[in-house]
Amino acid sequence: MAEEKKNWIQGVKDYYNELRLEMRRVTWPNRKQVESTTAVVIVSVFAFAGYFAIVDAILSRGVTGVLTFFAGK
């Protein structure tokens, strides 16, 4: 039991040290990069929302037309 606890504690220490080492290797973006990529994401979201709204309107009219056509007969 004591050996398992010792191994677990050593594992946690190793994990923490490896995590700190890896975080030092990370290349963090600067403020300008974050702002520009955020702007791209926001514009993309609105573009896709507009695209899907148009596709939804076309499909909904098509389905309504087909249902009206078959329901009328």
mmCIF file of the N, C-alpha and C atoms, coordinates in Angstrom:
data_MODEL
# 
_entry.id   MODEL 
# 
loop_
_atom_site.group_PDB 
_atom_site.id 
_atom_site.type_symbol 
_atom_site.label_atom_id 
_atom_site.label_alt_id 
_atom_site.label_comp_id 
_atom_site.label_asym_id 
_atom_site.label_entity_id 
_atom_site.label_seq_id 
_atom_site.pdbx_PDB_ins_code 
_atom_site.Cartn_x 
_atom_site.Cartn_y 
_atom_site.Cartn_z 
_atom_site.occupancy 
_atom_site.B_iso_or_equiv 
_atom_site.pdbx_formal_charge 
_atom_site.auth_seq_id 
_atom_site.auth_comp_id 
_atom_site.auth_asym_id 
_atom_site.auth_atom_id 
_atom_site.pdbx_PDB_model_num 
ATOM 1   N N  . MET A 1 1  ? 0.816   -1.190 0.000   1.00 0.00 ? 1  MET A N  1 
ATOM 2   C CA . MET A 1 1  ? 0.000   0.000  0.000   1.00 0.00 ? 1  MET A CA 1 
ATOM 3   C C  . MET A 1 1  ? 0.866   1.263  0.000   1.00 0.00 ? 1  MET A C  1 
ATOM 4   N N  . ALA A 1 2  ? 1.890   1.279  0.827   1.00 0.00 ? 2  ALA A N  1 
ATOM 5   C CA . ALA A 1 2  ? 2.777   2.436  0.916   1.00 0.00 ? 2  ALA A CA 1 
ATOM 6   C C  . ALA A 1 2  ? 3.553   2.610  -0.387  1.00 0.00 ? 2  ALA A C  1 
ATOM 7   N N  . GLU A 1 3  ? 3.927   1.484  -1.012  1.00 0.00 ? 3  GLU A N  1 
ATOM 8   C CA . GLU A 1 3  ? 4.661   1.536  -2.283  1.00 0.00 ? 3  GLU A CA 1 
ATOM 9   C C  . GLU A 1 3  ? 3.786   2.106  -3.386  1.00 0.00 ? 3  GLU A C  1 
ATOM 10  N N  . GLU A 1 4  ? 2.493   1.731  -3.397  1.00 0.00 ? 4  GLU A N  1 
ATOM 11  C CA . GLU A 1 4  ? 1.564   2.267  -4.403  1.00 0.00 ? 4  GLU A CA 1 
ATOM 12  C C  . GLU A 1 4  ? 1.408   3.778  -4.239  1.00 0.00 ? 4  GLU A C  1 
ATOM 13  N N  . LYS A 1 5  ? 1.298   4.221  -3.004  1.00 0.00 ? 5  LYS A N  1 
ATOM 14  C CA . LYS A 1 5  ? 1.146   5.648  -2.728  1.00 0.00 ? 5  LYS A CA 1 
ATOM 15  C C  . LYS A 1 5  ? 2.395   6.400  -3.175  1.00 0.00 ? 5  LYS A C  1 
ATOM 16  N N  . LYS A 1 6  ? 3.558   5.811  -2.905  1.00 0.00 ? 6  LYS A N  1 
ATOM 17  C CA . LYS A 1 6  ? 4.818   6.428  -3.292  1.00 0.00 ? 6  LYS A CA 1 
ATOM 18  C C  . LYS A 1 6  ? 4.908   6.529  -4.818  1.00 0.00 ? 6  LYS A C  1 
ATOM 19  N N  . ASN A 1 7  ? 4.527   5.462  -5.511  1.00 0.00 ? 7  ASN A N  1 
ATOM 20  C CA . ASN A 1 7  ? 4.546   5.472  -6.971  1.00 0.00 ? 7  ASN A CA 1 
ATOM 21  C C  . ASN A 1 7  ? 3.567   6.507  -7.520  1.00 0.00 ? 7  ASN A C  1 
ATOM 22  N N  . TRP A 1 8  ? 2.406   6.606  -6.901  1.00 0.00 ? 8  TRP A N  1 
ATOM 23  C CA . TRP A 1 8  ? 1.392   7.564  -7.360  1.00 0.00 ? 8  TRP A CA 1 
ATOM 24  C C  . TRP A 1 8  ? 1.906   8.999  -7.182  1.00 0.00 ? 8  TRP A C  1 
ATOM 25  N N  . ILE A 1 9  ? 2.498   9.272  -6.034  1.00 0.00 ? 9  ILE A N  1 
ATOM 26  C CA . ILE A 1 9  ? 3.027   10.618 -5.772  1.00 0.00 ? 9  ILE A CA 1 
ATOM 27  C C  . ILE A 1 9  ? 4.145   10.939 -6.750  1.00 0.00 ? 9  ILE A C  1 
ATOM 28  N N  . GLN A 1 10 ? 5.024   9.986  -7.011  1.00 0.00 ? 10 GLN A N  1 
ATOM 29  C CA . GLN A 1 10 ? 6.109   10.201 -7.967  1.00 0.00 ? 10 GLN A CA 1 
ATOM 30  C C  . GLN A 1 10 ? 5.549   10.413 -9.370  1.00 0.00 ? 10 GLN A C  1 
ATOM 31  N N  . GLY A 1 11 ? 4.491   9.691  -9.721  1.00 0.00 ? 11 GLY A N  1 
ATOM 32  C CA . GLY A 1 11 ? 3.851   9.863  -11.024 1.00 0.00 ? 11 GLY A CA 1 
ATOM 33  C C  . GLY A 1 11 ? 3.263   11.258 -11.188 1.00 0.00 ? 11 GLY A C  1 
ATOM 34  N N  . VAL A 1 12 ? 2.654   11.755 -10.124 1.00 0.00 ? 12 VAL A N  1 
ATOM 35  C CA . VAL A 1 12 ? 2.080   13.102 -10.164 1.00 0.00 ? 12 VAL A CA 1 
ATOM 36  C C  . VAL A 1 12 ? 3.186   14.138 -10.308 1.00 0.00 ? 12 VAL A C  1 
ATOM 37  N N  . LYS A 1 13 ? 4.289   13.961 -9.591  1.00 0.00 ? 13 LYS A N  1 
ATOM 38  C CA . LYS A 1 13 ? 5.420   14.888 -9.698  1.00 0.00 ? 13 LYS A CA 1 
ATOM 39  C C  . LYS A 1 13 ? 6.005   14.866 -11.110 1.00 0.00 ? 13 LYS A C  1 
ATOM 40  N N  . ASP A 1 14 ? 6.158   13.669 -11.676 1.00 0.00 ? 14 ASP A N  1 
ATOM 41  C CA . ASP A 1 14 ? 6.691   13.549 -13.043 1.00 0.00 ? 14 ASP A CA 1 
ATOM 42  C C  . ASP A 1 14 ? 5.766   14.234 -14.042 1.00 0.00 ? 14 ASP A C  1 
ATOM 43  N N  . TYR A 1 15 ? 4.467   14.000 -13.868 1.00 0.00 ? 15 TYR A N  1 
ATOM 44  C CA . TYR A 1 15 ? 3.484   14.618 -14.771 1.00 0.00 ? 15 TYR A CA 1 
ATOM 45  C C  . TYR A 1 15 ? 3.574   16.144 -14.683 1.00 0.00 ? 15 TYR A C  1 
ATOM 46  N N  . TYR A 1 16 ? 3.642   16.664 -13.480 1.00 0.00 ? 16 TYR A N  1 
ATOM 47  C CA . TYR A 1 16 ? 3.710   18.111 -13.286 1.00 0.00 ? 16 TYR A CA 1 
ATOM 48  C C  . TYR A 1 16 ? 4.983   18.688 -13.911 1.00 0.00 ? 16 TYR A C  1 
ATOM 49  N N  . ASN A 1 17 ? 6.107   18.030 -13.715 1.00 0.00 ? 17 ASN A N  1 
ATOM 50  C CA . ASN A 1 17 ? 7.367   18.517 -14.289 1.00 0.00 ? 17 ASN A CA 1 
ATOM 51  C C  . ASN A 1 17 ? 7.335   18.468 -15.814 1.00 0.00 ? 17 ASN A C  1 
ATOM 52  N N  . GLU A 1 18 ? 6.791   17.399 -16.380 1.00 0.00 ? 18 GLU A N  1 
ATOM 53  C CA . GLU A 1 18 ? 6.673   17.298 -17.834 1.00 0.00 ? 18 GLU A CA 1 
ATOM 54  C C  . GLU A 1 18 ? 5.715   18.350 -18.379 1.00 0.00 ? 18 GLU A C  1 
ATOM 55  N N  . LEU A 1 19 ? 4.653   18.616 -17.643 1.00 0.00 ? 19 LEU A N  1 
ATOM 56  C CA . LEU A 1 19 ? 3.694   19.639 -18.045 1.00 0.00 ? 19 LEU A CA 1 
ATOM 57  C C  . LEU A 1 19 ? 4.352   21.019 -18.066 1.00 0.00 ? 19 LEU A C  1 
ATOM 58  N N  . ARG A 1 20 ? 5.102   21.345 -17.041 1.00 0.00 ? 20 ARG A N  1 
ATOM 59  C CA . ARG A 1 20 ? 5.812   22.636 -16.998 1.00 0.00 ? 20 ARG A CA 1 
ATOM 60  C C  . ARG A 1 20 ? 6.796   22.751 -18.150 1.00 0.00 ? 20 ARG A C  1 
ATOM 61  N N  . LEU A 1 21 ? 7.520   21.677 -18.434 1.00 0.00 ? 21 LEU A N  1 
ATOM 62  C CA . LEU A 1 21 ? 8.488   21.684 -19.533 1.00 0.00 ? 21 LEU A CA 1 
ATOM 63  C C  . LEU A 1 21 ? 7.784   21.894 -20.869 1.00 0.00 ? 21 LEU A C  1 
ATOM 64  N N  . GLU A 1 22 ? 6.684   21.209 -21.064 1.00 0.00 ? 22 GLU A N  1 
ATOM 65  C CA . GLU A 1 22 ? 5.936   21.340 -22.324 1.00 0.00 ? 22 GLU A CA 1 
ATOM 66  C C  . GLU A 1 22 ? 5.342   22.735 -22.476 1.00 0.00 ? 22 GLU A C  1 
ATOM 67  N N  . MET A 1 23 ? 4.846   23.326 -21.390 1.00 0.00 ? 23 MET A N  1 
ATOM 68  C CA . MET A 1 23 ? 4.266   24.662 -21.456 1.00 0.00 ? 23 MET A CA 1 
ATOM 69  C C  . MET A 1 23 ? 5.321   25.717 -21.795 1.00 0.00 ? 23 MET A C  1 
ATOM 70  N N  . ARG A 1 24 ? 6.578   25.464 -21.461 1.00 0.00 ? 24 ARG A N  1 
ATOM 71  C CA . ARG A 1 24 ? 7.649   26.389 -21.840 1.00 0.00 ? 24 ARG A CA 1 
ATOM 72  C C  . ARG A 1 24 ? 7.915   26.343 -23.339 1.00 0.00 ? 24 ARG A C  1 
ATOM 73  N N  . ARG A 1 25 ? 7.626   25.207 -23.964 1.00 0.00 ? 25 ARG A N  1 
ATOM 74  C CA . ARG A 1 25 ? 7.860   25.041 -25.397 1.00 0.00 ? 25 ARG A CA 1 
ATOM 75  C C  . ARG A 1 25 ? 6.751   25.627 -26.260 1.00 0.00 ? 25 ARG A C  1 
ATOM 76  N N  . VAL A 1 26 ? 5.623   25.937 -25.650 1.00 0.00 ? 26 VAL A N  1 
ATOM 77  C CA . VAL A 1 26 ? 4.476   26.451 -26.399 1.00 0.00 ? 26 VAL A CA 1 
ATOM 78  C C  . VAL A 1 26 ? 4.786   27.840 -26.940 1.00 0.00 ? 26 VAL A C  1 
ATOM 79  N N  . THR A 1 27 ? 4.442   28.058 -28.199 1.00 0.00 ? 27 THR A N  1 
ATOM 80  C CA . THR A 1 27 ? 4.577   29.381 -28.789 1.00 0.00 ? 27 THR A CA 1 
ATOM 81  C C  . THR A 1 27 ? 3.226   30.072 -28.675 1.00 0.00 ? 27 THR A C  1 
ATOM 82  N N  . TRP A 1 28 ? 3.146   31.062 -27.823 1.00 0.00 ? 28 TRP A N  1 
ATOM 83  C CA . TRP A 1 28 ? 1.890   31.751 -27.583 1.00 0.00 ? 28 TRP A CA 1 
ATOM 84  C C  . TRP A 1 28 ? 1.704   32.866 -28.602 1.00 0.00 ? 28 TRP A C  1 
ATOM 85  N N  . PRO A 1 29 ? 0.491   33.028 -29.131 1.00 0.00 ? 29 PRO A N  1 
ATOM 86  C CA . PRO A 1 29 ? 0.253   34.114 -30.095 1.00 0.00 ? 29 PRO A CA 1 
ATOM 87  C C  . PRO A 1 29 ? 0.256   35.471 -29.392 1.00 0.00 ? 29 PRO A C  1 
ATOM 88  N N  . ASN A 1 30 ? 0.633   36.496 -30.163 1.00 0.00 ? 30 ASN A N  1 
ATOM 89  C CA . ASN A 1 30 ? 0.583   37.830 -29.578 1.00 0.00 ? 30 ASN A CA 1 
ATOM 90  C C  . ASN A 1 30 ? -0.832  38.404 -29.755 1.00 0.00 ? 30 ASN A C  1 
ATOM 91  N N  . ARG A 1 31 ? -1.045  39.574 -29.220 1.00 0.00 ? 31 ARG A N  1 
ATOM 92  C CA . ARG A 1 31 ? -2.389  40.166 -29.223 1.00 0.00 ? 31 ARG A CA 1 
ATOM 93  C C  . ARG A 1 31 ? -2.911  40.385 -30.650 1.00 0.00 ? 31 ARG A C  1 
ATOM 94  N N  . LYS A 1 32 ? -2.048  40.836 -31.546 1.00 0.00 ? 32 LYS A N  1 
ATOM 95  C CA . LYS A 1 32 ? -2.468  41.109 -32.922 1.00 0.00 ? 32 LYS A CA 1 
ATOM 96  C C  . LYS A 1 32 ? -2.925  39.817 -33.613 1.00 0.00 ? 32 LYS A C  1 
ATOM 97  N N  . GLN A 1 33 ? -2.207  38.721 -33.401 1.00 0.00 ? 33 GLN A N  1 
ATOM 98  C CA . GLN A 1 33 ? -2.589  37.442 -33.989 1.00 0.00 ? 33 GLN A CA 1 
ATOM 99  C C  . GLN A 1 33 ? -3.940  36.961 -33.439 1.00 0.00 ? 33 GLN A C  1 
ATOM 100 N N  . VAL A 1 34 ? -4.134  37.127 -32.145 1.00 0.00 ? 34 VAL A N  1 
ATOM 101 C CA . VAL A 1 34 ? -5.404  36.707 -31.530 1.00 0.00 ? 34 VAL A CA 1 
ATOM 102 C C  . VAL A 1 34 ? -6.555  37.536 -32.084 1.00 0.00 ? 34 VAL A C  1 
ATOM 103 N N  . GLU A 1 35 ? -6.361  38.843 -32.207 1.00 0.00 ? 35 GLU A N  1 
ATOM 104 C CA . GLU A 1 35 ? -7.418  39.712 -32.738 1.00 0.00 ? 35 GLU A CA 1 
ATOM 105 C C  . GLU A 1 35 ? -7.753  39.353 -34.182 1.00 0.00 ? 35 GLU A C  1 
ATOM 106 N N  . SER A 1 36 ? -6.730  39.102 -35.001 1.00 0.00 ? 36 SER A N  1 
ATOM 107 C CA . SER A 1 36 ? -7.000  38.802 -36.410 1.00 0.00 ? 36 SER A CA 1 
ATOM 108 C C  . SER A 1 36 ? -7.673  37.447 -36.577 1.00 0.00 ? 36 SER A C  1 
ATOM 109 N N  . THR A 1 37 ? -7.246  36.440 -35.842 1.00 0.00 ? 37 THR A N  1 
ATOM 110 C CA . THR A 1 37 ? -7.902  35.131 -35.968 1.00 0.00 ? 37 THR A CA 1 
ATOM 111 C C  . THR A 1 37 ? -9.316  35.170 -35.391 1.00 0.00 ? 37 THR A C  1 
ATOM 112 N N  . THR A 1 38 ? -9.524  35.960 -34.353 1.00 0.00 ? 38 THR A N  1 
ATOM 113 C CA . THR A 1 38 ? -10.875 36.112 -33.803 1.00 0.00 ? 38 THR A CA 1 
ATOM 114 C C  . THR A 1 38 ? -11.791 36.771 -34.829 1.00 0.00 ? 38 THR A C  1 
ATOM 115 N N  . ALA A 1 39 ? -11.281 37.776 -35.519 1.00 0.00 ? 39 ALA A N  1 
ATOM 116 C CA . ALA A 1 39 ? -12.077 38.439 -36.562 1.00 0.00 ? 39 ALA A CA 1 
ATOM 117 C C  . ALA A 1 39 ? -12.422 37.466 -37.680 1.00 0.00 ? 39 ALA A C  1 
ATOM 118 N N  . VAL A 1 40 ? -11.468 36.631 -38.075 1.00 0.00 ? 40 VAL A N  1 
ATOM 119 C CA . VAL A 1 40 ? -11.736 35.634 -39.117 1.00 0.00 ? 40 VAL A CA 1 
ATOM 120 C C  . VAL A 1 40 ? -12.816 34.665 -38.666 1.00 0.00 ? 40 VAL A C  1 
ATOM 121 N N  . VAL A 1 41 ? -12.758 34.226 -37.431 1.00 0.00 ? 41 VAL A N  1 
ATOM 122 C CA . VAL A 1 41 ? -13.762 33.294 -36.907 1.00 0.00 ? 41 VAL A CA 1 
ATOM 123 C C  . VAL A 1 41 ? -15.145 33.941 -36.891 1.00 0.00 ? 41 VAL A C  1 
ATOM 124 N N  . ILE A 1 42 ? -15.235 35.179 -36.435 1.00 0.00 ? 42 ILE A N  1 
ATOM 125 C CA . ILE A 1 42 ? -16.532 35.863 -36.362 1.00 0.00 ? 42 ILE A CA 1 
ATOM 126 C C  . ILE A 1 42 ? -17.115 36.055 -37.756 1.00 0.00 ? 42 ILE A C  1 
ATOM 127 N N  . VAL A 1 43 ? -16.296 36.497 -38.704 1.00 0.00 ? 43 VAL A N  1 
ATOM 128 C CA . VAL A 1 43 ? -16.775 36.685 -40.084 1.00 0.00 ? 43 VAL A CA 1 
ATOM 129 C C  . VAL A 1 43 ? -17.211 35.346 -40.673 1.00 0.00 ? 43 VAL A C  1 
ATOM 130 N N  . SER A 1 44 ? -16.439 34.295 -40.423 1.00 0.00 ? 44 SER A N  1 
ATOM 131 C CA . SER A 1 44 ? -16.789 32.967 -40.931 1.00 0.00 ? 44 SER A CA 1 
ATOM 132 C C  . SER A 1 44 ? -18.105 32.473 -40.360 1.00 0.00 ? 44 SER A C  1 
ATOM 133 N N  . VAL A 1 45 ? -18.325 32.698 -39.090 1.00 0.00 ? 45 VAL A N  1 
ATOM 134 C CA . VAL A 1 45 ? -19.576 32.263 -38.459 1.00 0.00 ? 45 VAL A CA 1 
ATOM 135 C C  . VAL A 1 45 ? -20.763 32.957 -39.113 1.00 0.00 ? 45 VAL A C  1 
ATOM 136 N N  . PHE A 1 46 ? -20.663 34.263 -39.326 1.00 0.00 ? 46 PHE A N  1 
ATOM 137 C CA . PHE A 1 46 ? -21.764 34.982 -39.963 1.00 0.00 ? 46 PHE A CA 1 
ATOM 138 C C  . PHE A 1 46 ? -21.952 34.557 -41.420 1.00 0.00 ? 46 PHE A C  1 
ATOM 139 N N  . ALA A 1 47 ? -20.852 34.283 -42.124 1.00 0.00 ? 47 ALA A N  1 
ATOM 140 C CA . ALA A 1 47 ? -20.956 33.833 -43.512 1.00 0.00 ? 47 ALA A CA 1 
ATOM 141 C C  . ALA A 1 47 ? -21.656 32.481 -43.589 1.00 0.00 ? 47 ALA A C  1 
ATOM 142 N N  . PHE A 1 48 ? -21.262 31.558 -42.733 1.00 0.00 ? 48 PHE A N  1 
ATOM 143 C CA . PHE A 1 48 ? -21.910 30.247 -42.728 1.00 0.00 ? 48 PHE A CA 1 
ATOM 144 C C  . PHE A 1 48 ? -23.364 30.348 -42.281 1.00 0.00 ? 48 PHE A C  1 
ATOM 145 N N  . ALA A 1 49 ? -23.654 31.227 -41.329 1.00 0.00 ? 49 ALA A N  1 
ATOM 146 C CA . ALA A 1 49 ? -25.037 31.409 -40.886 1.00 0.00 ? 49 ALA A CA 1 
ATOM 147 C C  . ALA A 1 49 ? -25.891 31.913 -42.048 1.00 0.00 ? 49 ALA A C  1 
ATOM 148 N N  . GLY A 1 50 ? -25.379 32.866 -42.814 1.00 0.00 ? 50 GLY A N  1 
ATOM 149 C CA . GLY A 1 50 ? -26.110 33.362 -43.981 1.00 0.00 ? 50 GLY A CA 1 
ATOM 150 C C  . GLY A 1 50 ? -26.302 32.270 -45.024 1.00 0.00 ? 50 GLY A C  1 
ATOM 151 N N  . TYR A 1 51 ? -25.245 31.507 -45.282 1.00 0.00 ? 51 TYR A N  1 
ATOM 152 C CA . TYR A 1 51 ? -25.333 30.412 -46.251 1.00 0.00 ? 51 TYR A CA 1 
ATOM 153 C C  . TYR A 1 51 ? -26.396 29.396 -45.829 1.00 0.00 ? 51 TYR A C  1 
ATOM 154 N N  . PHE A 1 52 ? -26.354 28.978 -44.577 1.00 0.00 ? 52 PHE A N  1 
ATOM 155 C CA . PHE A 1 52 ? -27.321 27.990 -44.105 1.00 0.00 ? 52 PHE A CA 1 
ATOM 156 C C  . PHE A 1 52 ? -28.739 28.547 -44.062 1.00 0.00 ? 52 PHE A C  1 
ATOM 157 N N  . ALA A 1 53 ? -28.889 29.837 -43.815 1.00 0.00 ? 53 ALA A N  1 
ATOM 158 C CA . ALA A 1 53 ? -30.226 30.440 -43.845 1.00 0.00 ? 53 ALA A CA 1 
ATOM 159 C C  . ALA A 1 53 ? -30.797 30.393 -45.261 1.00 0.00 ? 53 ALA A C  1 
ATOM 160 N N  . ILE A 1 54 ? -29.948 30.670 -46.251 1.00 0.00 ? 54 ILE A N  1 
ATOM 161 C CA . ILE A 1 54 ? -30.402 30.612 -47.646 1.00 0.00 ? 54 ILE A CA 1 
ATOM 162 C C  . ILE A 1 54 ? -30.743 29.179 -48.043 1.00 0.00 ? 54 ILE A C  1 
ATOM 163 N N  . VAL A 1 55 ? -29.865 28.236 -47.708 1.00 0.00 ? 55 VAL A N  1 
ATOM 164 C CA . VAL A 1 55 ? -30.123 26.826 -48.033 1.00 0.00 ? 55 VAL A CA 1 
ATOM 165 C C  . VAL A 1 55 ? -31.381 26.345 -47.324 1.00 0.00 ? 55 VAL A C  1 
ATOM 166 N N  . ASP A 1 56 ? -31.564 26.730 -46.078 1.00 0.00 ? 56 ASP A N  1 
ATOM 167 C CA . ASP A 1 56 ? -32.756 26.335 -45.330 1.00 0.00 ? 56 ASP A CA 1 
ATOM 168 C C  . ASP A 1 56 ? -34.017 26.881 -45.985 1.00 0.00 ? 56 ASP A C  1 
ATOM 169 N N  . ALA A 1 57 ? -33.988 28.130 -46.414 1.00 0.00 ? 57 ALA A N  1 
ATOM 170 C CA . ALA A 1 57 ? -35.158 28.731 -47.053 1.00 0.00 ? 57 ALA A CA 1 
ATOM 171 C C  . ALA A 1 57 ? -35.484 28.014 -48.365 1.00 0.00 ? 57 ALA A C  1 
ATOM 172 N N  . ILE A 1 58 ? -34.453 27.703 -49.152 1.00 0.00 ? 58 ILE A N  1 
ATOM 173 C CA . ILE A 1 58 ? -34.680 27.009 -50.427 1.00 0.00 ? 58 ILE A CA 1 
ATOM 174 C C  . ILE A 1 58 ? -35.250 25.605 -50.183 1.00 0.00 ? 58 ILE A C  1 
ATOM 175 N N  . LEU A 1 59 ? -34.648 24.873 -49.260 1.00 0.00 ? 59 LEU A N  1 
ATOM 176 C CA . LEU A 1 59 ? -35.136 23.519 -48.982 1.00 0.00 ? 59 LEU A CA 1 
ATOM 177 C C  . LEU A 1 59 ? -36.539 23.530 -48.383 1.00 0.00 ? 59 LEU A C  1 
ATOM 178 N N  . SER A 1 60 ? -36.810 24.483 -47.529 1.00 0.00 ? 60 SER A N  1 
ATOM 179 C CA . SER A 1 60 ? -38.125 24.532 -46.912 1.00 0.00 ? 60 SER A CA 1 
ATOM 180 C C  . SER A 1 60 ? -39.198 24.860 -47.949 1.00 0.00 ? 60 SER A C  1 
ATOM 181 N N  . ARG A 1 61 ? -38.892 25.764 -48.888 1.00 0.00 ? 61 ARG A N  1 
ATOM 182 C CA . ARG A 1 61 ? -39.848 26.043 -49.970 1.00 0.00 ? 61 ARG A CA 1 
ATOM 183 C C  . ARG A 1 61 ? -40.024 24.831 -50.861 1.00 0.00 ? 61 ARG A C  1 
ATOM 184 N N  . GLY A 1 62 ? -38.930 24.121 -51.135 1.00 0.00 ? 62 GLY A N  1 
ATOM 185 C CA . GLY A 1 62 ? -39.015 22.926 -51.967 1.00 0.00 ? 62 GLY A CA 1 
ATOM 186 C C  . GLY A 1 62 ? -39.848 21.840 -51.324 1.00 0.00 ? 62 GLY A C  1 
ATOM 187 N N  . VAL A 1 63 ? -39.605 21.585 -50.060 1.00 0.00 ? 63 VAL A N  1 
ATOM 188 C CA . VAL A 1 63 ? -40.371 20.545 -49.352 1.00 0.00 ? 63 VAL A CA 1 
ATOM 189 C C  . VAL A 1 63 ? -41.838 20.957 -49.248 1.00 0.00 ? 63 VAL A C  1 
ATOM 190 N N  . THR A 1 64 ? -42.090 22.219 -48.938 1.00 0.00 ? 64 THR A N  1 
ATOM 191 C CA . THR A 1 64 ? -43.471 22.697 -48.862 1.00 0.00 ? 64 THR A CA 1 
ATOM 192 C C  . THR A 1 64 ? -44.161 22.563 -50.219 1.00 0.00 ? 64 THR A C  1 
ATOM 193 N N  . GLY A 1 65 ? -43.442 22.878 -51.294 1.00 0.00 ? 65 GLY A N  1 
ATOM 194 C CA . GLY A 1 65 ? -44.006 22.738 -52.633 1.00 0.00 ? 65 GLY A CA 1 
ATOM 195 C C  . GLY A 1 65 ? -44.336 21.300 -52.967 1.00 0.00 ? 65 GLY A C  1 
ATOM 196 N N  . VAL A 1 66 ? -43.429 20.383 -52.633 1.00 0.00 ? 66 VAL A N  1 
ATOM 197 C CA . VAL A 1 66 ? -43.663 18.963 -52.901 1.00 0.00 ? 66 VAL A CA 1 
ATOM 198 C C  . VAL A 1 66 ? -44.838 18.462 -52.080 1.00 0.00 ? 66 VAL A C  1 
ATOM 199 N N  . LEU A 1 67 ? -44.893 18.816 -50.810 1.00 0.00 ? 67 LEU A N  1 
ATOM 200 C CA . LEU A 1 67 ? -46.008 18.368 -49.967 1.00 0.00 ? 67 LEU A CA 1 
ATOM 201 C C  . LEU A 1 67 ? -47.326 18.955 -50.445 1.00 0.00 ? 67 LEU A C  1 
ATOM 202 N N  . THR A 1 68 ? -47.333 20.210 -50.851 1.00 0.00 ? 68 THR A N  1 
ATOM 203 C CA . THR A 1 68 ? -48.553 20.838 -51.362 1.00 0.00 ? 68 THR A CA 1 
ATOM 204 C C  . THR A 1 68 ? -48.990 20.170 -52.659 1.00 0.00 ? 68 THR A C  1 
ATOM 205 N N  . PHE A 1 69 ? -48.038 19.842 -53.505 1.00 0.00 ? 69 PHE A N  1 
ATOM 206 C CA . PHE A 1 69 ? -48.350 19.204 -54.776 1.00 0.00 ? 69 PHE A CA 1 
ATOM 207 C C  . PHE A 1 69 ? -49.020 17.847 -54.551 1.00 0.00 ? 69 PHE A C  1 
ATOM 208 N N  . PHE A 1 70 ? -48.460 17.035 -53.683 1.00 0.00 ? 70 PHE A N  1 
ATOM 209 C CA . PHE A 1 70 ? -49.010 15.695 -53.447 1.00 0.00 ? 70 PHE A CA 1 
ATOM 210 C C  . PHE A 1 70 ? -50.256 15.724 -52.566 1.00 0.00 ? 70 PHE A C  1 
ATOM 211 N N  . ALA A 1 71 ? -50.364 16.697 -51.671 1.00 0.00 ? 71 ALA A N  1 
ATOM 212 C CA . ALA A 1 71 ? -51.536 16.783 -50.811 1.00 0.00 ? 71 ALA A CA 1 
ATOM 213 C C  . ALA A 1 71 ? -52.747 17.310 -51.599 1.00 0.00 ? 71 ALA A C  1 
ATOM 214 N N  . GLY A 1 72 ? -52.502 18.088 -52.638 1.00 0.00 ? 72 GLY A N  1 
ATOM 215 C CA . GLY A 1 72 ? -53.597 18.652 -53.429 1.00 0.00 ? 72 GLY A CA 1 
ATOM 216 C C  . GLY A 1 72 ? -54.263 17.633 -54.321 1.00 0.00 ? 72 GLY A C  1 
ATOM 217 N N  . LYS A 1 73 ? -53.632 16.521 -54.586 1.00 0.00 ? 73 LYS A N  1 
ATOM 218 C CA . LYS A 1 73 ? -54.202 15.523 -55.506 1.00 0.00 ? 73 LYS A CA 1 
ATOM 219 C C  . LYS A 1 73 ? -54.998 14.514 -54.837 1.00 0.00 ? 73 LYS A C  1 
# 
